Amino acid sequence: MIVSWEKMIAILVCLALAHGCRDSSSGPGAGSSEPLFVKELDFGASAGIILEGNYVYFQTNDGPNIGKLYRISKDGQETTIFASGGQSFGVPTILSNSIVTTSTTGGIRVFEKSTGQLRWSRLARDLLVLATADEATVYVTEPGSIRALSLADGTTRWEKTIIGKNAYNPVLEGERIYFATGALHRQDGYLYCINKNDGAIVFQDTLPYMESRSQWGGSAAGVTIWEDFVLVPGDNWYLYCFEKSEGAFVWQFLADAPMETPVRVKNGIAFIGTLNRTCFGVDTQTGSALWAYVSEASIKRIPPSFHGSRVSFASGGSLIVLDQVTGSKYVEYSPRNTKFSFVTAIFDSDGKLFCTGYEEATQKPVFMVYQF
């Protein structure tokens, strides 16, 4: 039912927005299918990539062994490996002197950034543990709770009860922490705004369960702060926009399926992907669709990223690069035209594209760098 409905709405949207959904992969700016370099990994990396300074950071899944955090220089000449634990659902937090990781079996771990030495670790209460941090405190969300731990030694500073599970790294801005919860069967989820100093709830907005659209309420994606607003992709097919100060509702955009990918914004356009394979460009002022592009697989977990006028989406082993304004396709990296399948990807400001995935012939997990 969803697939056929999705095809119909995508065609209608494309016809109405005649400039969208065009394939221009042979046009200017198409990237090379040959990577600058490739590094083999111990296990797959599916939780996303962080760029900081001259380094690329990502975590591998655990497999039968302890998962690892990789730090690789952007030129591929330097690799440092940290024992971060098991599979992570989020990305590491990189601070001036510290690195914070979370994982299914390793719990919460804080490393010295310069040496890689483990400063402290704490067991998580559930497999779904995510964190953000500032230079004094680590803020950890787990099913039913958020707690603040000292960055120096891991001691608990405060703890607050929440409803549901947060499925992506919380967002820290100023004195506030923002995140969304969901994953409660046939129940509502919530957008939370919490004071980072004492855990007090500043506001709490409902992300309703809708029986006709999903088994779950709330959100399985991260929230995004854009100017004075918070954007939240929902399991009920709605992309929500709330005012970030008091949580007032601003607008909602109805997509074609649940969304499990954090939205990203550039030049007044919100970019989002759905489990029904559709990439959308949405006007952030009005909440209306500007274009839609139908890919070959679900858009899950990995946020869109930008280079110049382009935006990238990871979709079922492929990486699609679209024009931000029109939704036209510049290029697609996939097993059909490269030696690799793609899981995660992020653009750097110079057009380098850092990716994790698998070598098709051997299924060995790899880290790849392309120049776009």
C-alpha positions in Angstrom: 0.0 0.0 0.0 2.7 2.5 1.0 4.9 1.8 -2.0 2.1 2.3 -4.6 0.9 5.4 -2.8 4.4 6.8 -2.7 5.0 6.3 -6.4 1.7 8.1 -7.1 2.4 11.1 -4.9 6.0 11.4 -6.1 4.9 11.5 -9.7 2.2 14.1 -8.9 4.7 16.2 -6.9 7.2 16.0 -9.7 4.7 17.1 -12.3 3.5 19.9 -10.2 7.1 21.0 -9.6 8.3 20.4 -13.1 11.8 21.4 -12.3 12.3 18.5 -9.8 13.2 14.8 -10.1 15.3 15.3 -13.3 18.4 13.2 -13.9 21.5 15.3 -14.8 24.2 12.9 -13.7 26.3 13.8 -16.7 26.1 17.5 -16.0 28.7 19.7 -14.4 30.0 18.8 -11.0 29.6 15.0 -11.4 32.1 13.3 -9.1 34.7 10.6 -10.1 33.8 7.0 -9.5 37.4 6.3 -8.4 38.2 7.0 -4.7 41.2 9.0 -3.7 42.0 6.2 -1.2 40.4 3.3 0.5 41.1 1.8 4.0 39.9 -1.6 5.1 38.1 -1.7 8.5 37.6 -4.4 11.1 33.8 -4.2 11.0 31.2 -2.1 9.3 30.5 1.5 10.3 26.8 2.5 10.1 26.3 5.2 12.7 27.5 8.2 10.9 30.7 10.3 10.5 32.0 13.4 12.3 34.5 15.8 10.8 36.6 17.9 13.2 39.7 19.8 12.3 42.0 17.6 10.1 40.3 14.3 11.2 37.4 12.1 10.4 35.7 10.2 13.3 33.3 7.2 13.2 32.5 4.0 15.2 32.4 0.5 13.9 29.9 -2.1 14.9 31.0 -4.7 17.4 30.6 -8.1 15.6 32.1 -10.7 17.9 34.7 -8.3 19.3 34.8 -4.9 21.0 33.7 -2.1 18.7 36.1 0.7 17.9 36.2 4.4 17.3 38.4 5.4 14.3 40.1 8.7 14.0 41.6 9.0 10.5 43.4 12.1 9.1 41.7 13.5 6.0 44.7 12.6 3.9 44.5 9.0 5.1 48.1 9.1 6.5 47.2 8.8 10.2 44.9 6.4 11.9 44.1 6.1 15.7 41.8 3.5 17.1 39.9 3.8 20.4 38.2 0.9 22.1 34.7 2.4 22.3 32.6 -0.7 22.9 29.8 -2.2 20.9 27.5 -0.9 18.2 26.6 2.8 18.4 23.3 4.4 17.3 24.8 7.8 17.2 28.0 9.7 16.6 30.9 10.5 19.0 31.1 14.0 20.6 34.4 15.7 19.9 35.5 18.3 22.5 38.7 20.3 22.9 40.4 17.7 25.1 38.0 14.8 25.2 36.0 12.4 23.1 32.7 10.9 24.3 31.3 7.7 22.8 28.3 5.5 23.6 27.6 2.0 22.5 25.5 -1.1 23.1 28.0 -3.0 25.2 30.6 -0.3 26.0 28.1 2.1 27.6 29.4 5.6 28.0 33.1 6.2 27.6 35.3 9.3 27.8 38.8 9.3 26.2 41.6 11.8 26.3 41.7 13.3 22.9 45.4 13.6 22.5 46.5 10.2 23.8 43.5 8.0 23.3 43.6 6.9 26.9 40.3 5.9 28.5 39.5 8.5 31.3 36.4 6.7 32.6 33.5 4.5 31.5 30.0 3.8 32.9 27.6 1.0 32.0 24.5 2.0 30.1 21.0 0.9 31.4 19.9 -0.1 27.9 21.2 -0.8 24.5 19.8 2.5 23.1 22.1 5.0 24.8 23.0 8.3 23.2 24.9 11.4 24.4 26.1 14.9 23.9 28.5 16.9 26.0 30.1 20.2 26.7 33.4 20.9 28.4 32.1 20.1 31.8 29.2 17.6 31.5 28.1 14.5 29.5 24.3 14.4 28.9 23.1 10.9 28.4 19.6 9.8 27.2 18.4 6.3 27.8 14.9 4.8 27.6 12.9 6.6 30.3 15.6 9.0 31.5 18.2 11.6 30.8 21.1 12.1 33.2 24.1 14.5 33.5 27.5 13.0 34.3 30.7 14.9 35.1 33.1 14.9 32.1 36.0 14.7 34.6 35.0 11.5 36.4 31.5 10.3 35.4 29.8 11.1 38.7 26.0 11.8 38.4 25.0 15.5 38.7 21.3 15.2 38.0 18.8 12.8 36.5 15.3 13.4 35.0 12.5 11.0 34.0 11.3 11.2 30.3 8.8 9.2 28.3 10.0 7.0 25.6 13.3 6.4 23.8 15.6 8.9 22.2 17.1 7.4 19.1 19.8 10.0 18.1 22.3 12.3 19.7 20.6 15.1 21.7 21.4 18.6 20.5 23.0 21.0 22.9 22.5 24.8 22.4 23.3 27.4 25.0 21.7 26.3 28.3 19.3 23.8 26.7 19.3 20.2 25.5 16.8 19.2 22.7 15.8 15.7 21.7 12.8 13.7 20.6 11.4 10.4 22.0 9.4 7.6 20.5 9.5 3.8 19.9 6.6 3.2 22.3 4.1 0.9 20.6 0.9 2.8 19.7 1.8 5.6 22.1 2.7 9.3 21.7 6.3 10.5 21.7 7.6 13.9 22.7 10.0 16.7 21.8 11.9 17.7 24.9 13.7 20.9 25.8 15.6 20.5 29.0 17.7 22.9 31.1 21.2 21.5 31.1 22.1 22.8 34.6 19.4 21.0 36.6 17.4 18.8 34.2 14.2 20.9 34.5 11.9 20.5 31.5 11.6 23.9 29.7 8.9 22.6 27.4 7.5 19.2 26.1 5.6 19.0 22.8 3.6 15.9 21.8 4.5 14.0 18.6 1.3 12.0 18.3 0.9 8.4 17.4 -1.4 8.1 14.4 -2.8 4.6 13.9 -3.3 4.9 10.1 0.3 5.7 9.5 2.6 4.0 12.0 2.8 1.4 14.7 4.9 3.8 16.7 4.5 7.4 18.0 7.0 10.1 18.3 10.3 10.1 16.4 13.2 7.8 15.7 15.3 10.7 14.3 17.4 13.5 15.7 16.1 17.0 16.1 17.7 20.0 14.2 18.0 23.5 15.5 17.6 26.1 12.6 17.6 29.8 13.5 14.7 30.2 16.0 13.1 26.8 15.3 13.4 23.1 16.0 12.7 20.6 13.2 11.6 17.1 14.1 10.9 14.3 11.6 8.1 12.0 12.9 7.1 8.4 12.6 3.6 9.6 11.8 4.9 11.0 8.4 4.9 14.6 9.6 8.0 16.9 9.6 7.3 19.3 12.5 8.5 22.8 13.0 8.4 24.2 16.5 9.5 27.6 17.9 12.7 26.7 20.0 12.2 29.2 22.8 8.8 28.1 24.1 7.9 25.1 21.9 5.0 26.8 20.0 3.9 24.9 16.9 4.8 26.6 13.6 4.0 24.2 10.7 4.0 20.6 9.7 4.8 18.9 6.4 3.2 15.6 5.4 5.6 13.2 3.8 4.9 9.8 2.2 6.2 7.6 5.1 7.9 7.6 8.5 11.2 9.4 8.7 14.2 8.1 10.6 16.8 10.6 9.3 17.6 13.9 10.9 16.7 16.9 8.8 19.4 19.3 7.6 18.8 22.9 6.5 20.6 25.2 4.0 19.6 28.4 2.3 16.0 28.1 3.7 15.5 24.6 2.5 15.0 21.6 4.8 16.2 18.3 3.4 14.7 15.1 4.6 14.3 11.5 3.4 11.7 8.8 4.2 11.5 5.1 4.6 9.5 5.0 1.4 12.6 6.0 -0.6 11.7 9.7 -1.2 14.1 12.7 -0.7 12.3 16.0 -0.2 13.3 19.6 -0.3 10.9 21.6 2.0 10.5 25.4 2.3 11.4 26.3 5.9 9.2 29.4 5.9 6.0 27.7 4.8 6.5 23.9 5.3 5.5 23.2 1.7 7.4 20.8 -0.7 9.7 22.4 -3.2 10.6 19.1 -4.9 10.7 15.3 -4.4 13.1 12.7 -5.7 12.4 9.0 -5.6 15.5 6.9 -4.8 15.9 3.1 -4.9 15.8 2.3 -1.1 14.8 3.8 2.3 16.6 6.9 3.5 17.7 5.9 7.1 19.8 7.4 9.8 22.5 9.2 7.8 21.8 13.0 7.6 22.0 14.8 4.3 25.2 16.8 3.8 26.2 19.7 1.5 28.8 20.9 -0.9 28.2 24.1 -2.9 24.8 23.8 -4.4 24.5 20.0 -3.9 23.0 17.8 -1.2 23.8 14.1 -0.6 21.5 11.3 0.6 22.5 7.8 1.5 20.0 5.3 0.1 20.3 1.5 0.4 23.9 1.0 -0.6 24.0 4.0 -2.9 24.9 7.7 -2.5 22.8 10.2 -4.4 23.9 13.8 -5.0 21.1 16.2 -5.9 20.8 19.9 -6.7 19.5 21.6 -3.6 17.1 24.0 -5.4 15.6 21.7 -8.1 16.1 18.1 -6.8 17.9 17.2 -10.1 20.4 14.4 -9.8 24.0 15.2 -10.4 25.5 11.8 -9.8 24.9 8.5 -8.0 27.6 6.4 -6.5 26.5 2.8 -6.2 27.7 -0.8 -6.7 26.7 -0.4 -10.4 29.3 2.2 -11.2 31.9 1.7 -8.4 33.4 -1.3 -6.6 31.6 -0.4 -3.4 28.3 -0.1 -1.6 27.8 2.9 0.6 26.4 3.1 4.1 27.4 6.5 5.5 28.7 9.7 3.9 29.5 13.3 4.6 30.8 16.2 2.5 33.7 18.4 3.6 33.9 22.0 2.6 36.5 21.3 -0.1 34.3 18.8 -1.9 35.9 15.7 -0.4 33.3 13.0 0.3 34.1 10.7 3.3 32.2 7.4 3.2 32.0 4.1 4.9 30.6 1.0 3.2 31.7 -2.4 1.7 33.8 -3.6 -1.1 31.3 -5.4 -3.4 33.5 -8.3 -4.5 34.6 -9.3 -1.0 32.1 -7.6 1.3 35.0 -6.3 3.4 34.1 -3.1 5.3 35.9 0.0 4.1 36.4 3.7 4.5 36.5 5.6 1.2 37.3 9.2 0.2 36.1 10.7 -3.1 36.7 14.2 -4.6 33.6 15.8 -5.9 
